[in-house]
Amino acid sequence: MNPLLRTGFQSKQVRVAAFAATIAAALAVRFWMFPFIGGDMYHDFLVWYNTIVQQGGWIALREPFYSYSSPYLYLLVFASYLRGIFPAVVAIKLVSVGFDFIAAILVYRLLRIKYPQGNLPWAAFCAALFAPTVLVDSALWGQCDVIYTAFLLASIFFACKQKYGISVICLSVAFSFKAQALFLGPLIALLFIKRLIPWRAALLFPLTYGLMILPVILVGRPVNEAFGVYLDQVGSFHRLSMNAPTLYAFISNQYYDIAFPAGLLLAALIGLGMIWVAARDRSPLDAEKTLVFATVSLTLMPFFLPKMHERYFFPAALAAIGLAFFRPKLRLIPIFLQAVSLIGYLSFLLDQTVIPLWALALVMAVLVSILGAELLRTFIPGRRARQEPASSTA
């Protein structure tokens, strides 16, 4: 064999072996976490899963025994087919764990836009796959935040690839799993305002969402209940922060009646301000700018909105991993996002305060400020020009 061909073959073998070892390690860590059963798993997910099994699968979904949007329950129905192979807890967690890998692949694909060659996209893949919040949220906690986040990452990816209609569809699918998908809403609004998406394409959002909800209606769930899940969730508790390191960690819950509507207005104004700044920039909206805007939106929206859970920074933490590879000067942002979110997770799971919420919120406020400044530098021409080195003339 030609020495050059042999070297190439051996190099490919090394890459395949490294990839296989990475996947094996990722699965091993997750399987080690599977036995843990938290409160959400015990009181909700296991109850829903067992109800599906006892009532015969799909037909069970016509009854209002669950508080999540129905597309997640579809996945639990599929998981119930594994009951003869895996214990219930493992079957439930495998649903989310599968999306861990999809999300990591999407981060990889985002990086391939900027780095068509080289190993940086693989490094980003590994960073996403082994991110502490991803491991804890899916494999330990059994939550499903990675599912809607995967579709948000797909929405960002297709926006970066200028396939804007598919981007809208992916956002709608994400929304069908979790209302928090609307944290990315300012990006889609920006694409419409910049006329990168025709206004008639806005119909894709309700059409896709309707199709995602249709199966549960066909099995007998009343239409108002099928579409009213998110309205029920809004009124489910009256706290300005559900252990989330947001602006409302500094505001007493006794001001709920004032702070809640004021917070909604503030978040709307923040979103509109972001869109206004980016829309005024007349230069092309390339992949890097799109990722900057998306990451800022996914971070600022949950920080300024009231009634947030500690898990709602999950999409921001994953998007920030991709952004850090696009802009290495921001490499500390995903590290701190991971750390702050993870501490919030552990405080909930361990039912004890690890670090005071106000301290975590203070760190998050700093991150929000840095990302806000990065948005301004990215989209305001004067600030951007000062960041770029002056060109020399002969």
N, C-alpha and C positions, 0 to 999 in steps of 0.2 A: 504494500500500500504506500502511496505517495506520502512522505512525511507531513506535508502540509494538510493533506486530507485526514491523516491520522490525528493530527493535532486538533483539527476542527471537530472531528468525531468525539474525541476525548473531552473537548470543551463542552460539547452538547451534552455528553453524559454527565458531566459535573453539574451543569445547569439543571438537568432533569432530576438528578439525585438531590440537589439542594432544594428544588421546589417540592419534591416528595417529602423530604425531611421537614420542611416548613409546614406543610399541610398536616403531617402526622403529629408534629408538636402542637399545632393549633387545636387539633381534635383531642389530643391527650389532655391538654389543660382544661378543655371544656368538659370532657367526660369526668375529670376529677371534681369539677364543680357541681355536676348534675345532682348529687344526692341532697344538696341543701334545699330545704323547703321553707320559704318565707311566708309572711302573712298573706300577700296577694295570691301566691300559689295555693295556699291552703284554703283560703276563704272564697276565692274567685275562680281561678283557672281550672283547678281540679274539680270544683263543683260543676262548672260549665262542661268540662270534658266528660265527666261521669253522666251528666244529664243527657248529653248527646248519645253516649253509648247505650244508656238505658232506654231512651225513647226512639232509637232506631235511626240515628244519623241525621240526614238533612231535614226530615220532617220535624225534628225537635226545634228547629230555629224559628218556627212560627210562634213559639211561646216566649214571653218577655223575661227570661231567666238570666239574661246577660246585660251588662251595662256598656260593653264596647260596641263599636260599629260592626255591622254584620260581616264584612269581608274577613276580619280576623277570625270570626267563628267558622267561616268556610274552611279556613286552614286547620282549625281544630277538628272539623269533620274529617278531613283527610288524615290528620294525625290519629284519629280514632281507629283507622284501618290498620294501624301498626300495633294495636293493643295485644296481639298475640306474640309480638316480637319484643317489644320494649315495655317497661313499666310506664304508667300514665305520666309521671313527672318527666321522664326522659322523652317520651313522645311529644309532649307539649313543648319542652325546651328545644327539641330538634327543629321545630318550625322556625323559631327565631334564629337558631344557630346557622341554619341554611342561608339565611339572609346576611349573616355576618360575612360569609364568603362572597356573596353577591356585592355587598357594599365595598369590600376590599378590592374586588375586581374593578368596580366603577372608579374608585380612587386611582387605581393603576391606569385605567383608560384615560382619565383626566390628565395624568402626568405624561402619557404618551403623546398628547397634543403638543406639549412644550418640548419634550425630550423623545423624539422618534427613535433615537439610539441610546444605548447605555443602560445602566442598572438603577438609576434613580427611581424610575417607576416601580421597580420591584421592591426597593426600599420603602416606598410609600405604601405599597401593598402590604408589606409586613407590619409597618407601623399601624395601619388601620386594623389589620387582623388581630394584632396583639394589644391594641389600645385597651387600657384598664377598664374604661367605661363600657366598651363593647363586650369584653369578657364578663364583667359583673352583671350588666343589664340582661344579657341573653342567657348565658350558661348558668349563672348563679341565681339571679333574681327570677328569671323566666319571663321577663317583660318583653314587649314586642316593639320597642321603639326603633330597632334596627330595620324593621319592615318598611315603615313609612319613610325612614331616612334613606333607605336604598333607592326608593322611587324619587326622593328629592335629589339625591346624587345623580340619578339618571336624568332628571329634569335639567340640572345644571350642566351635565355632560352634553346633552343634545343642544342646549342653548349655546354652549361653547362651540359646538360643531355647526351652528347656524341652522339646525333643524328644529325650528321654533314650534311648529305644530305638534311634533312629538313631545317637545318639552312641556307644552301645556297639558297634553294627555297624561304624562307621567306625574305632573303636579296634581292632577285630578285624582289619579289612582292613589297617590299618597294621601290626599285629603279623605278619600273613602275609608282609609284605615285610621287616620288620626286628624282631628281638626287642626292640630298644631302644624300641619303641613303649610298652613297659610303664613307661617313665618317667612316663607319664600315668596309670598304674594307680591311684595314690592318689585322683585326682579321681573316677574311676568308683566306687571303693570308697566314697568320701564320699557319692555320690549314692544308693548302695544303703543306707547306714547312715541317711541322712536320709529314707529311704523315698520318695524321688522316683522311684525305679525299683523295681518289684516284683521280689522275689528270683527269680521264675521267668524273668525277662528275662535272668538270667545265662546261660541256655542259648543266647542269641543269640551269645555269644562263641565257644564251641566249634563251633556250627553254621556260623557264617560262616567261621571259620578252616578247617573241614573242606571247605566248598565251594570255598574258594580253592585248596586243595591237591589237590582231586579230579581236575582235568584231568591232572596229571602221573601220577597213579595209573592213570588210564584208558589212558594211552599205554604203560604197562608198568613204571613205576618201583615197586619194592617199597614196601609201606606203611611199613615200619619206616625205610627210607631217606628217604621223602618227609616223614615227621614228625620225623625225627631230626637234621635239619640243624642246629638250634640247639644240640643237645647236642654235636655234633661241633665247633661253633665254640667252645664253652666250654672244651674241652680242647685247643684248637689252639695256644695259647701260654701260657707261664708268666711273665708280667710283671705287676706291680701297676699299671703305667700304660704305655699305648702312646702316648707323647708327648702325653698328655692333662693339662691343668693342673688336677689334682685333688688331694685330700688326700694321695694316695700319691706325689706328687712329692717329699714330704718323708721318705718311708720307703724304706729300702734294700730292693732286691729279694731280699736274702738272708733277709729275714723273710717271704717269700712264704707259706710253709706256715702261718704264724700269722696274717698280715695278711689273707689272702684270705678265710677263713671269718669272721674278726672284722669285716672290711669289709662282708660280706653282712649280718651281724647288725646292724651299725651302721646301714646304709642302711634295713633293715627297720624299725628302731626310729625312725629319722627320719621315715619315711613314716607309721608309726602315730601318731607325735606330731603330725604335721601334720593327720592325719584327726581325731584327738582334739580338737585345738584348734578346728578348723572345725565339728565335729559339735556342740560345746557351744554354739555360737552359735545362738540361737533365732530370729533375724531371717531374713527370706527370703533365699534364695541367688540374688541377682540376677546379671545378666550381668557386672557389674564384679567382684563377688566371685569369680565362677567363673573369670574370666580371671586374677585375682590368684593364686588357688590353682593354676591350671594352669601358669602361668609359673614359680611357685616350685617346683612339683613337677618340671618339666622341667629346672630348674637344679640343685636340690639332689640329685636322684637320681643323675645322672652324677658329681656332685662327690664323693659319699660312697661310690659303688660302685667296687670295684677292677676292673682289667682294661679300663679305658675307652680308646677311641681319641680323638684330637683332634677328630674329626668329631661326637662324640656330644653336643656342646652346640649343634648345628645347630638342632634344634627350639626350644630355649630362646631362641636369638638371634632367631628369627622371631616367636615369641609375644611376646617383650619389646617388639618394635616396636609391636604392637597395644596392649600395656599402657601404653607411654609416651604414646600418644595418649589413652588413658582417664585416665591419671594423669600429667600433664605433669611433676610433680616428680621422676618416675622416668626422665626423658628421657635421662639419662646411662647408664642400665643397658644398653640395647641397643647404644649406641655402644661401651662397653667390652667387652661380650660379643662384638661383631663384631671388635673390634681383637684381643682375646686369641685368639679362635678363628682369625682370619686368620693371625696370627703362627705359630700352631701348624701350620696348613696349609702355610705357606711353608717352615717348618723341615723338614717331611717332603718336600715337592716339590723343594726345593733341596738336600736332603740335607746341611744344615748348620744349626747353631744360630744363629738370628737374635737371640733373647733367651733367657736360661736358663729352663728349664722351671720351676724353683722360683719365679722372679720372676713368671711368668705365673700360677702356682698361687696365689701370694700375692694378686694382683689378684683372681683368681676367688674367693678366700676372703672378700675384702671385699664383693664383689657378693653372694655367698651370705648374708653377714651382713645386708646391707641388705634383701635380699628376705625373709629370715626375719623381720626386724623388721617389715616391711610386712605380712606374713601375720598376725603377732600384732596389729598395729594394726587390721587389717581385721576380724578375727573375735573379738577379745576386747572385749566391750561397754565396759568401763571405759576401755580405751585408745582405743577409737573415739570415745567421748564427749569425751575430752580433746582429740581432734583437731578436733572439730566446733565452730564458733562458738556461743557461748551465745545462745539466743533471747531477744529483748527483750520485755518486757511493757509495756502501756500503763498 
